[in-house]
Amino acid sequence: MPDRAAQLATRYVRTHEAARILGISPRTLEKYRCHGSGPTFRKLGGRVVYAIDDLEAWADQAACRSMSDPRYVEARAAGHAHR
């Protein structure tokens, strides 16, 4: 059973703050959400929220060592496909 204190310590943020944390525009984050390529989100009532841990995990998945890194090439191609 998950630790109750850890659950309560999880901080959720709305789209604008999540975008600010990631350094992208809120509109870009909304597009990622629609296309399924963004961080995990939750729908609480009528609001979309993101857990800080999920934002960090999503950003960590995009880490690249060079422009020839397959993840970089894939991310660049995905970014151009949604324009």
Secondary structure by P-SEA (a helix, b strand, c coil): cccaaaaaabbbbcaaaaaaaacccaaaaaaaaaacccccccccccbbbbbaaaaaaaaaaacccccccaaaaaaaaaaaaac
